[in-house]
């Protein structure tokens, strides 16, 4: 039995043979929108992109240099986002086939997917609508915002989610009612007279060099050593409550800190990851855009793409290529969908099948073996359910040796499928422990449902 200490919380693993406010909030949405307010308006104005017109006209993902391509370097020591979601085989690429496969007619004979009429029906749905998704590279280009600390230090950040539905609709963000219960794990900020956010606390150091030393072949998780590539201080959380705007809570991860525009001007890629978040593929402080890598996953059997921005523990941040956010540890975990719960669950295999050529590939050992992401399963997302939260309560699980020996281990894609396997004794917590919360969370804003 091996044990890793997560900031005071010990988790054991077995190395088997085979993680009245609405009005004020809406005013903030108007301030943050892309349309400039009238010059005589008395509303506060918040940071907005310094460009007019669609983002797609300002930055083309096709012009961005590839980052983290498979085989380019050791994925466990490479800096940056790692390989994107379009991998070399079915175990590392979840993009659905067209409906014309197996028919005698071309794709042009098919009508639009049902999701164009009702987003809850089958078909692709872009959920985060602040910029274009490049489906050939698996990236999204969204607005970049500039705020400041009280001492004047620059804070470059993005917006992905909010706890007010009208604000979400106005800005094209994801709505999460559960974020209302995140105040204890959110840093605070105020709008200044120019509508810029001034943050009270919470800094990030992007200079550390990310690295992971996997365990032995076939049992790469847990790793024997790890170092995240970005470290937030004790007051950092991606979640921000705007005190003088009705207390609305945003998901506003920091992507660069304490640097000037000239220091992070990488519009065509080749990013300096000692200054910028590892999931950034390109960043353009002139046109105020940032292109972010997307991650494969599933929600209720449907393939999805999401962003991975922050984790509450160092090991998670190292594996996820993201930022340690210690204040996220204040989130109440283990109470998914109960009153006042701020979280939704993410199910992470520790010992799933390996190899991108294997359509059953899944899990952390597979991730550490080849560098591609583990194909995690998330709970509810918009259009699938009402209980979405970008703060995912990690539920690490392990296939039992008996299940592996009998050939039952496969790629699971749905929350209640996993819970049924737990009930049937095929899946346990790590090291054979009872299945439960692994006591850490990950900030993973949902971006797109693929079908």
C-alpha positions in Angstrom: 0.0 0.0 0.0 1.4 3.4 -1.0 0.4 6.7 0.6 0.6 10.2 -0.7 -0.1 13.2 1.5 -2.2 15.9 -0.1 -1.7 19.0 2.0 -2.3 17.0 5.2 -4.9 14.7 3.8 -3.4 11.2 3.3 -4.8 9.1 0.5 -3.6 5.6 0.0 -3.2 3.7 -3.3 -2.5 0.0 -4.1 0.0 -0.7 -6.9 -2.3 -3.2 -8.6 -1.3 -5.4 -11.5 -3.1 -3.8 -13.9 -8.9 11.6 -9.0 -31.7 41.5 -3.4 -28.7 40.7 -5.7 -30.0 40.0 -9.2 -30.2 43.6 -10.4 -26.7 44.5 -9.3 -25.4 41.3 -10.9 -27.1 42.1 -14.2 -25.5 45.5 -14.1 -22.1 43.9 -13.8 -23.0 41.8 -16.9 -23.7 44.9 -18.9 -20.4 46.4 -17.7 -18.5 43.3 -18.7 -20.2 42.9 -22.1 -18.6 43.6 -25.5 -20.7 46.7 -26.3 -19.4 49.9 -24.9 -21.8 51.8 -22.7 -23.1 55.2 -23.6 -20.6 58.0 -22.5 -23.2 59.6 -20.2 -24.1 56.3 -18.5 -23.8 56.2 -14.7 -23.3 52.4 -14.6 -19.9 51.1 -13.6 -17.9 49.7 -16.4 -15.7 46.6 -16.0 -12.8 45.3 -18.2 -13.7 44.2 -21.7 -11.8 43.0 -24.7 -10.0 45.9 -26.5 -11.3 45.0 -29.9 -14.5 45.3 -31.9 -16.1 42.5 -33.9 -15.9 38.7 -33.6 -12.8 37.2 -31.9 -12.5 34.8 -34.9 -11.6 37.8 -37.1 -8.8 38.8 -34.8 -7.0 35.5 -34.2 -7.1 32.4 -36.2 -6.3 29.1 -34.4 -4.9 27.8 -37.7 -2.0 30.3 -37.3 -1.1 29.2 -33.8 1.9 26.9 -33.4 1.1 23.4 -32.2 1.9 22.9 -28.5 2.5 19.6 -26.8 2.2 17.5 -29.9 2.5 13.7 -29.2 6.1 12.5 -29.3 7.5 16.1 -29.2 8.9 15.6 -25.7 8.5 13.6 -22.5 4.9 14.5 -21.6 5.6 14.3 -17.9 8.3 17.0 -18.1 7.1 19.1 -21.0 5.8 22.5 -20.2 2.4 23.8 -21.5 -0.9 22.1 -22.0 0.2 18.7 -23.2 -1.5 17.0 -26.3 -4.9 18.4 -27.3 -8.1 16.3 -27.4 -7.6 15.2 -31.0 -5.4 12.2 -30.4 -3.9 9.5 -32.6 -6.5 6.8 -31.8 -10.0 6.2 -30.4 -8.7 6.0 -26.9 -7.4 9.6 -27.2 -10.0 11.2 -29.5 -13.7 11.3 -28.6 -14.9 13.4 -31.6 -18.0 11.6 -32.9 -18.2 10.2 -36.4 -20.6 11.8 -38.9 -24.1 10.2 -39.3 -23.3 9.3 -42.9 -21.0 6.5 -41.8 -22.5 3.1 -42.8 -25.1 4.7 -45.1 -25.4 4.8 -48.9 -25.8 8.6 -49.0 -23.4 11.5 -48.5 -23.3 13.7 -45.4 -25.0 16.5 -47.4 -28.3 14.5 -47.4 -28.6 14.8 -43.6 -30.4 17.7 -42.0 -29.1 19.7 -39.0 -28.6 17.8 -35.7 -31.6 17.9 -33.3 -29.6 20.1 -30.9 -30.1 23.0 -33.3 -33.8 22.9 -32.3 -33.5 21.8 -28.7 -30.1 21.9 -27.0 -31.0 19.0 -24.8 -31.2 16.7 -27.8 -28.4 14.9 -29.6 -25.9 16.9 -31.5 -23.0 19.4 -30.8 -23.7 22.3 -28.4 -21.2 25.0 -27.6 -21.9 25.9 -24.0 -19.3 28.6 -23.3 -20.1 31.1 -26.0 -17.6 33.9 -25.5 -15.4 32.9 -28.5 -14.9 30.3 -31.3 -14.0 26.7 -30.7 -11.5 25.3 -33.2 -12.7 21.7 -33.7 -9.6 20.7 -35.7 -7.2 21.5 -32.8 -9.5 21.3 -29.8 -9.0 24.9 -28.5 -11.2 27.9 -27.7 -10.3 31.5 -28.1 -11.9 33.8 -25.5 -11.6 37.3 -24.1 -8.6 38.2 -22.0 -9.2 40.7 -19.1 -6.9 42.9 -17.2 -7.4 43.8 -13.5 -5.1 44.8 -10.7 -4.2 44.0 -7.1 -4.4 46.8 -4.6 -0.7 47.4 -5.0 -1.2 47.9 -8.7 0.2 44.5 -9.9 -1.4 43.3 -13.2 -3.9 40.4 -13.0 -4.6 38.9 -16.4 -7.7 36.6 -16.2 -10.6 35.0 -18.1 -14.3 34.6 -17.3 -16.0 31.2 -17.8 -18.9 30.8 -15.3 -21.2 32.9 -13.1 -23.9 32.3 -10.5 -26.5 34.6 -12.1 -28.5 33.3 -15.0 -29.1 36.7 -16.6 -25.4 37.6 -16.4 -24.6 34.3 -18.0 -27.0 34.8 -20.8 -25.7 38.4 -21.3 -22.0 37.5 -21.5 -22.2 34.0 -23.0 -20.8 32.4 -19.8 -21.9 29.2 -18.2 -24.6 29.5 -15.5 -24.0 27.6 -12.3 -26.5 28.1 -9.5 -24.2 26.1 -7.2 -21.6 28.9 -7.4 -23.8 30.9 -5.0 -22.4 28.7 -2.2 -18.7 29.3 -3.0 -18.2 32.5 -1.1 -16.0 30.9 1.5 -13.7 29.7 -1.2 -13.7 32.8 -3.3 -11.3 35.7 -3.3 -12.9 39.1 -3.3 -12.7 42.1 -5.6 -14.3 45.5 -6.2 -15.0 47.5 -9.4 -13.0 50.7 -9.5 -14.5 53.9 -11.0 -13.3 52.8 -14.4 -15.0 49.5 -14.1 -11.8 47.5 -13.6 -11.6 44.8 -11.0 -9.3 45.4 -8.1 -8.5 42.2 -6.2 -8.0 42.1 -2.5 -5.8 39.0 -2.3 -4.7 36.0 -4.3 -1.5 35.8 -6.4 -0.1 33.1 -8.7 3.6 32.3 -9.5 3.9 30.8 -13.0 7.7 30.3 -12.9 7.9 26.7 -11.4 8.9 24.0 -13.9 6.2 21.3 -14.1 7.4 17.7 -13.9 6.0 14.3 -12.9 7.9 11.0 -12.3 5.5 8.2 -13.1 5.4 4.9 -11.2 6.5 1.7 -12.8 5.2 0.6 -16.2 1.7 -0.5 -16.0 1.2 1.2 -12.7 2.2 4.8 -13.5 -0.2 6.3 -11.0 0.5 7.3 -8.3 3.7 9.0 -9.5 6.8 8.9 -7.3 7.5 12.7 -7.6 5.7 15.7 -9.0 6.0 19.5 -9.3 3.1 21.7 -10.5 3.9 24.4 -13.1 1.9 27.2 -11.4 1.5 27.9 -7.7 -1.2 30.1 -6.1 -0.6 31.6 -2.7 -2.9 30.6 0.3 -5.5 33.3 -0.7 -5.8 32.3 -4.4 -8.9 30.8 -5.8 -10.2 31.1 -9.4 -13.6 32.1 -7.9 -14.2 35.8 -7.3 -17.0 37.6 -5.5 -17.5 41.2 -6.6 -18.3 42.9 -3.3 -19.7 46.2 -4.7 -21.8 44.6 -7.4 -24.3 42.6 -5.4 -21.8 39.8 -4.4 -22.1 38.1 -7.8 -19.5 35.2 -8.0 -17.5 34.6 -11.2 -15.1 31.9 -12.2 -12.2 34.1 -13.1 -9.0 32.0 -13.3 -5.7 33.9 -13.5 -3.7 33.2 -16.7 -0.8 35.6 -16.1 0.2 37.6 -13.1 2.5 40.6 -12.3 3.6 41.0 -15.9 3.1 43.7 -18.6 1.5 43.1 -22.0 4.9 43.0 -23.7 6.0 40.1 -21.5 3.1 37.9 -22.6 2.7 38.8 -26.2 2.5 35.3 -27.9 -0.4 35.6 -30.4 0.9 32.8 -32.6 1.9 30.4 -29.8 5.4 29.6 -28.6 4.3 30.7 -25.1 6.7 31.3 -22.3 5.2 29.1 -19.6 7.3 30.7 -16.9 4.9 33.7 -17.2 1.6 32.2 -18.4 -0.8 29.4 -17.4 0.2 26.0 -18.8 -3.2 25.5 -20.6 -2.7 28.6 -22.7 -1.9 27.9 -26.3 -1.6 31.5 -27.4 -2.2 34.9 -25.8 -2.6 38.3 -27.4 -2.7 41.3 -25.0 -3.0 43.7 -27.9 -6.4 42.3 -29.1 -7.1 40.9 -25.6 -7.7 37.3 -26.5 -6.3 34.0 -25.1 -6.5 30.6 -26.7 -6.9 27.7 -24.3 -6.4 23.9 -24.7 -9.5 21.7 -24.3 -9.8 18.4 -22.5 -11.7 15.2 -23.4 -14.4 13.9 -21.1 -17.9 12.5 -20.8 -21.1 13.6 -19.2 -24.0 11.1 -19.0 -22.6 9.2 -21.9 -22.0 12.2 -24.1 -18.4 13.2 -25.1 -17.6 16.8 -24.0 -14.7 19.2 -24.0 -13.8 21.3 -21.0 -11.0 23.6 -19.8 -8.8 22.6 -16.8 -7.6 25.7 -14.9 -7.0 25.0 -11.2 -6.8 22.3 -8.6 -6.8 22.5 -4.8 -3.8 20.1 -4.3 -0.3 20.0 -5.8 -0.5 16.5 -7.3 -3.7 17.3 -9.1 -2.3 20.5 -10.5 0.8 18.7 -11.7 -1.3 16.1 -13.5 -3.8 18.6 -14.8 -1.2 21.1 -16.2 -2.9 23.8 -14.1 -2.6 26.0 -11.1 -2.6 25.0 -7.4 -5.4 27.1 -5.9 -5.2 26.5 -2.1 -8.3 28.5 -1.2 -10.4 26.0 -3.2 -9.8 23.6 -0.3 -12.4 25.6 1.6 -15.1 24.2 -0.7 -17.4 21.7 1.0 -16.9 18.4 -0.7 -18.7 15.1 -0.5 -22.2 16.5 -0.5 -23.0 16.6 -4.2 -26.5 18.0 -5.0 -27.5 18.6 -1.3 -28.6 21.9 0.0 -25.7 24.5 -0.2 -23.4 22.2 -2.2 -21.0 24.2 -4.4 -19.7 21.2 -6.3 -20.5 18.6 -8.9 -18.6 15.3 -9.1 -15.8 14.2 -11.5 -15.0 10.5 -11.7 -11.3 9.7 -12.3 -10.0 6.1 -13.0 -6.6 5.3 -11.5 -6.0 2.0 -13.3 -8.0 1.9 -16.6 -6.8 0.5 -19.9 -3.8 2.0 -21.6 -2.9 3.0 -25.2 -4.5 5.6 -27.6 -5.2 2.8 -30.0 -7.4 1.1 -27.4 -11.0 2.5 -27.5 -11.3 1.4 -23.8 -8.4 3.6 -22.7 -9.1 5.7 -19.6 -7.4 6.8 -16.4 -4.5 8.4 -14.7 -2.0 5.6 -15.3 -2.8 5.9 -19.0 -2.3 9.7 -18.8 1.1 9.3 -17.2 2.1 6.7 -19.7 1.4 8.6 -22.9 0.6 12.2 -21.9 -2.9 12.2 -23.3 -5.7 13.1 -20.9 -7.6 10.4 -18.9 -11.1 10.7 -20.4 -12.7 11.6 -17.1 -16.5 11.4 -16.4 -18.2 14.5 -15.1 -21.7 14.9 -13.6 -24.3 17.3 -14.8 -23.6 20.0 -17.4 -25.9 22.6 -18.9 -28.3 21.0 -21.3 -27.8 17.6 -19.6 -28.8 18.6 -16.1 -29.5 21.6 -13.7 -26.7 20.8 -11.2 -23.6 22.0 -13.1 -20.7 23.5 -11.2 -17.2 24.2 -12.6 -15.8 23.0 -9.2 -15.6 19.3 -9.6 -15.3 17.1 -6.5 -12.7 14.5 -7.5 -13.8 10.9 -7.0 -10.9 8.6 -7.8 -11.8 5.0 -8.4 -10.0 1.7 -9.0 -11.1 -1.4 -10.9 -10.8 -4.4 -8.6 -8.3 -7.1 -9.6 -11.2 -9.6 -9.8 -13.0 -7.3 -12.3 -9.8 -7.0 -14.4 -9.2 -10.7 -14.3 -12.7 -11.4 -15.6 -12.3 -8.9 -18.4 -14.9 -6.4 -17.0 -12.6 -3.4 -17.0 -13.6 -0.9 -19.8 -14.1 2.7 -20.5 -17.0 4.1 -18.4 -18.9 7.1 -19.6 -21.7 7.9 -17.2 -22.0 8.7 -13.5 -24.7 6.2 -12.6 -22.9 3.4 -14.6 -19.9 4.0 -12.3 -22.0 4.1 -9.2 -23.7 0.8 -10.2 -20.3 -0.8 -10.7 -19.3 0.5 -7.2 -22.5 -1.1 -5.8 -21.7 -4.3 -7.6 -18.2 -4.5 -6.2 -16.4 -4.0 -9.5 -15.0 -0.6 -8.6 -13.6 0.7 -5.3 -11.8 3.8 -4.0 -8.0 3.8 -4.5 -6.2 0.9 -2.8 -9.5 -0.9 -2.2 -10.8 1.8 0.1 -14.5 2.7 0.2 -15.6 4.7 -2.9 -16.0 8.4 -1.8 -14.7 11.9 -2.4 -10.9 12.0 -2.7 -11.0 15.4 -0.8 -9.8 17.7 -3.5 -11.4 19.6 -6.3 -10.7 20.8 -9.9 -11.8 23.9 -11.7 -12.9 22.6 -15.1 -15.3 25.0 -16.9 -17.4 23.1 -19.5 -16.9 24.4 -23.1 -18.7 22.1 -25.5 -20.9 19.0 -25.7 -19.7 17.1 -28.8 -23.0 15.3 -29.4 
